[in-house]
């Protein structure tokens, strides 16, 4: 599945599962949701370790060194960690970015994996598709739909609807059962046990020399683009959860001061590098220059999130004229639409540039507004 297709699928899914107006945020060294605890909202958990033994009646966003989920998540699991272990009685879907994922239990829709090693045990049941980009993929459970992706090693010992993958090495064990087609693209012929049951056609497409290297480079590029996309999406959701009132104000600035946002953003993005270069000419100014570089890179990164949220709200307002709009929904929709447009050759560069200018300008105008408010309060005191 190509990068644009992944974004399109993700956009369709998240349009319906984006957090509403409320979120539960849990942080600390260790976050534990006890066996009898019920979270009736979407949950963001950030810690050294996250353990979910209770019930989450919304989406779960878990970021830690180690994540363990052993009960019910009635929404989708989005997790980034060194190691993830999931054994849910039920969850909607899983999107995992990690070193290793051990998955078991029932997954109502899809399992998306980006990382080192994925293992599904015999109890694992994926009701739709499994899409994996990783080093070592081992499937023991059942996948009702398709298994797709690009991987180093692939081993199938369970059941699948169909398999269409690219892998350096592929092994289909005697216990494997494929109800439709098996398609493998590789430079090395797959090892298919004679006792494996494949009801559809079996097709091996050999990749040779330059084609193999090109495919691998394209796969790696797509992988890192996807990782960057999801990491920015996750950071955006966290920032909105932490600074929701300020995000709403920046959205108002984009609507009421469109050209001001563009002008201030342009000036800020031009001025900071110029000042940084000038201060580098003096030894005393080097620390200031380093700080300037840090501020510049932070602004460029955060500006995309700020602009996407305001732009997303504007898009939603075209359909929904009245009522409150979730900043989470605004961000996700705006961010994905901007990302898809940026995939267009040549036009994408100018869209990125405008997003940086507008987002930076919105941020600068917000700071100016907050500064004026603080001065008024000081005068009143």
C-alpha positions in Angstrom: 0.0 0.0 0.0 1.5 3.3 -1.1 2.0 6.3 1.2 -0.9 8.3 -0.3 -3.3 5.3 0.0 -2.3 4.9 3.7 -3.1 8.6 4.3 -6.4 8.3 2.5 -7.5 5.2 4.5 -6.3 6.9 7.7 -8.3 10.0 6.9 -11.5 8.0 6.3 -11.1 6.1 9.6 -10.1 9.1 11.7 -13.0 11.2 10.4 -15.2 8.9 12.6 -12.9 8.1 15.5 -11.2 11.4 16.3 -11.5 12.4 20.0 -14.6 14.5 20.9 -14.4 17.5 23.2 -13.0 15.6 26.2 -9.9 13.6 26.9 -8.5 12.0 30.0 -4.7 12.7 30.3 -2.6 10.4 32.6 1.1 11.0 33.0 3.8 10.0 35.5 6.5 7.4 35.9 4.0 4.6 35.6 0.4 4.8 34.5 -2.0 2.0 35.6 -5.7 1.7 34.8 -6.8 -0.9 37.4 -9.0 -3.9 36.7 -12.2 -2.3 38.0 -11.5 1.2 36.6 -13.6 2.5 33.7 -12.5 5.4 31.5 -15.6 6.8 29.6 -13.6 9.2 27.4 -10.6 8.9 25.1 -7.4 8.3 27.1 -3.9 9.7 26.6 -1.3 7.9 28.7 2.3 9.0 28.7 4.8 7.4 31.1 7.8 5.1 31.4 5.3 2.2 31.4 1.6 2.1 30.7 -0.6 -0.8 31.8 -4.3 -1.1 31.0 -6.1 -3.7 33.1 -9.5 -1.9 33.1 -11.9 -0.7 30.4 -11.5 2.3 28.1 -14.7 3.3 26.4 -13.0 5.5 23.8 -9.7 5.7 21.9 -6.4 5.0 23.7 -3.2 6.9 22.9 -0.4 5.2 24.8 3.3 6.4 24.6 5.9 4.8 26.8 8.9 2.5 27.0 6.5 -0.4 27.6 2.8 -0.6 27.0 0.6 -3.5 28.2 -3.1 -3.7 27.4 -5.0 -6.7 28.9 -8.7 -5.7 28.9 -11.2 -3.9 26.8 -10.7 -0.8 24.6 -13.9 0.1 22.8 -12.1 2.4 20.5 -8.9 2.3 18.6 -5.4 1.8 20.1 -2.7 4.2 18.9 0.6 3.4 20.6 4.2 4.3 20.3 6.7 2.4 22.5 9.7 0.2 22.7 7.6 -2.8 23.5 3.9 -3.3 23.2 1.9 -6.3 24.5 -1.8 -6.4 23.6 -4.2 -9.1 24.7 -7.6 -7.4 24.4 -11.0 -9.0 24.9 -12.1 -6.5 22.3 -10.8 -3.3 20.5 -11.7 -1.5 17.4 -8.3 -1.3 15.6 -4.6 -1.1 16.5 -2.0 1.4 15.1 1.4 0.5 16.6 4.8 2.2 16.1 7.3 0.2 18.2 10.3 -2.0 18.5 8.2 -5.1 19.1 4.4 -5.9 19.3 3.0 -9.1 20.7 -0.7 -9.1 19.8 -3.5 -11.4 21.0 -7.3 -11.2 21.5 -10.0 -9.8 19.2 -9.5 -6.8 16.9 -12.7 -5.8 15.3 -11.2 -4.1 12.2 -7.5 -3.5 11.2 -4.1 -4.0 12.6 -1.5 -1.5 11.4 2.1 -2.1 12.4 5.3 0.0 11.8 8.4 -1.2 13.6 10.8 -4.0 14.3 9.0 -7.3 15.2 5.4 -8.2 15.1 4.1 -11.5 16.6 0.5 -12.5 16.8 -0.3 -15.5 18.9 -2.9 -18.2 18.3 -5.6 -16.3 20.2 -5.3 -13.2 17.9 -8.2 -12.5 15.6 -8.1 -9.6 13.1 -11.5 -9.2 11.6 -10.3 -7.2 8.6 -6.8 -6.4 7.3 -3.3 -6.6 8.7 -0.8 -4.1 7.2 2.8 -4.3 8.3 6.0 -2.5 7.6 8.8 -4.0 9.7 11.7 -6.3 10.1 10.2 -9.6 11.3 6.5 -10.4 11.0 5.2 -13.7 12.5 1.5 -14.5 12.2 0.1 -17.4 14.2 -3.5 -16.2 14.7 -6.3 -15.4 12.2 -6.6 -12.5 9.8 -10.0 -12.6 8.0 -9.0 -10.1 5.4 -5.7 -9.4 3.7 -2.1 -9.4 4.9 -0.2 -6.7 3.1 3.0 -4.7 3.5 6.8 -4.6 3.2 9.0 -6.6 5.6 12.4 -8.3 6.1 11.1 -11.7 7.2 7.6 -13.0 7.0 6.3 -16.2 8.6 2.7 -17.4 8.4 1.6 -20.3 10.6 -2.0 -19.2 11.1 -5.0 -18.4 8.9 -5.4 -15.5 6.4 -8.0 -14.4 3.8 -5.2 -13.5 1.3 -1.5 -12.5 1.4 0.1 -9.9 -0.8 3.5 -8.8 0.5 7.1 -7.9 -0.4 9.7 -9.5 1.8 13.4 -10.4 1.8 12.5 -13.9 3.1 9.1 -15.6 3.4 8.0 -18.8 5.0 4.6 -20.4 4.8 4.4 -23.1 7.5 2.4 -26.4 7.4 -0.2 -25.0 9.7 -1.0 -22.1 7.4 -4.4 -21.8 5.8 -5.0 -19.1 3.1 -8.6 -19.0 1.8 -7.7 -16.8 -1.3 -4.5 -15.9 -3.1 -0.9 -15.9 -2.0 1.3 -13.3 -3.7 5.0 -12.8 -2.6 7.5 -10.3 -4.2 11.0 -11.1 -3.2 14.6 -11.6 -4.4 14.5 -15.0 -2.7 12.0 -17.8 -3.5 9.6 -18.3 -0.5 9.7 -21.6 1.5 6.1 -23.0 1.2 5.4 -26.2 3.2 3.6 -28.8 1.1 1.0 -29.3 3.9 0.0 -25.6 3.9 -3.5 -25.0 2.5 -3.8 -22.4 -0.1 -7.2 -22.3 -1.8 -6.4 -19.5 -4.3 -3.5 -19.1 -6.7 0.1 -19.0 -5.5 2.3 -16.4 -7.2 6.0 -15.6 -6.7 7.3 -12.4 -8.3 11.0 -12.3 -8.3 12.7 -8.9 -7.8 16.2 -8.7 -9.2 19.2 -6.3 -8.9 18.3 -2.6 -9.4 14.6 -3.3 -9.1 15.1 -4.8 -5.6 17.2 -1.9 -4.5 14.8 0.6 -5.9 11.8 -1.1 -4.2 13.7 -1.2 -0.9 14.6 2.5 -1.1 11.0 3.4 -2.0 9.7 1.2 0.8 12.1 2.8 3.3 11.2 6.3 2.1 7.5 5.5 2.5 8.1 4.0 5.9 9.9 7.1 7.3 7.4 9.4 5.7 4.6 7.5 7.4 6.4 7.5 10.8 6.9 11.3 10.5 3.3 11.7 9.6 2.0 9.7 12.6 4.4 11.2 15.0 3.4 14.7 14.1 -0.3 13.7 14.3 0.2 12.3 17.8 2.2 15.3 19.0 -0.5 17.6 17.6 -3.2 15.7 19.5 -1.2 15.9 22.7 -0.5 19.7 22.3 -4.1 20.4 21.7 -5.1 18.4 24.8 -2.6 20.5 26.8 -3.3 23.9 25.3 -6.9 23.7 24.0 -7.9 27.3 25.0 -5.0 28.8 23.2 -5.6 26.6 20.1 -9.1 27.9 19.9 -7.8 31.5 19.9 -5.4 30.8 17.1 -8.3 29.4 15.0 -10.1 32.7 15.5 -7.0 34.6 14.4 -6.9 32.7 11.1 -10.5 33.6 10.4 -10.4 37.3 11.5 -6.8 38.2 10.5 -5.9 36.1 7.5 -3.5 38.5 5.8 -2.0 39.6 9.1 -1.2 36.0 9.9 0.5 35.6 6.5 2.5 38.9 6.9 3.7 38.3 10.4 4.6 34.7 9.6 6.6 35.7 6.6 8.5 38.4 8.6 9.2 36.1 11.5 10.5 33.2 9.3 12.8 35.7 7.5 14.0 37.7 10.5 15.0 34.8 12.8 17.5 33.2 10.3 19.0 36.6 9.4 19.5 37.5 13.1 20.9 34.1 13.8 23.5 34.4 11.0 24.5 37.9 12.2 25.0 36.8 15.8 27.1 33.8 14.6 29.7 36.4 13.5 30.6 37.1 17.1 31.7 34.6 19.8 29.4 36.2 22.4 26.5 35.8 20.0 27.0 32.0 19.5 24.7 31.0 22.4 22.0 33.4 21.1 22.4 31.9 17.6 22.0 28.4 18.9 18.8 29.5 20.7 17.6 31.2 17.6 18.1 28.0 15.5 16.1 26.1 18.2 13.3 28.6 18.1 13.2 28.6 14.3 13.0 24.8 14.0 10.4 24.7 16.8 8.3 27.3 15.0 8.5 25.5 11.7 7.3 22.3 13.3 4.6 23.7 15.5 3.3 26.1 12.8 2.1 23.2 10.7 0.0 21.9 13.7 -1.4 25.4 14.4 -2.3 26.0 10.7 -3.8 22.6 10.2 -6.1 23.1 13.2 -7.4 26.5 12.0 -7.7 25.2 8.4 -9.5 22.1 9.5 -12.0 24.2 11.5 -12.6 26.3 8.4 -13.3 23.2 6.3 -15.7 21.8 8.8 -17.5 25.2 9.0 -18.3 24.9 5.3 -20.6 22.0 6.2 -21.4 22.6 9.9 -22.5 26.2 10.2 -23.4 26.2 13.9 -22.3 24.6 17.1 -19.0 23.8 18.6 -16.3 22.0 16.7 -13.8 19.8 18.4 -10.2 21.1 17.9 -9.1 17.5 17.7 -11.4 16.9 14.7 -10.3 20.2 13.2 -6.6 19.3 13.5 -6.9 15.7 12.1 -9.0 16.7 9.1 -6.9 19.8 8.4 -3.6 18.0 8.8 -4.5 15.1 6.6 -6.0 17.3 3.8 -2.8 19.5 3.9 -0.6 16.4 3.8 -2.4 14.9 0.8 -2.2 18.2 -1.1 1.5 18.4 -0.3 2.0 15.1 -2.2 1.2 17.0 -5.4 4.5 17.7 -7.3 5.6 21.4 -7.3 2.4 22.6 -5.7 3.2 20.7 -2.5 6.3 22.9 -1.8 4.3 26.1 -1.9 1.5 24.7 0.3 4.1 23.7 2.9 5.6 27.2 2.7 2.2 28.9 3.1 1.4 26.5 6.0 4.6 27.6 7.8 3.9 31.3 7.2 0.3 31.2 8.2 0.9 29.0 11.3 3.9 31.1 12.5 1.9 34.3 12.0 -1.1 32.9 13.9 1.3 31.9 16.8 3.0 35.4 16.8 -0.4 37.2 16.8 -1.6 34.9 19.7 1.5 35.8 21.7 1.0 39.5 21.0 -2.7 39.2 22.1 -1.8 37.4 25.3 0.9 40.0 26.0 -1.7 42.8 25.7 -4.1 41.0 27.9 -1.4 40.5 30.6 -0.5 44.2 30.5 -4.1 45.3 31.0 -4.4 43.0 34.0 -1.2 44.4 35.4 -2.5 47.9 35.0 -5.8 47.0 36.7 -3.9 45.6 39.7 
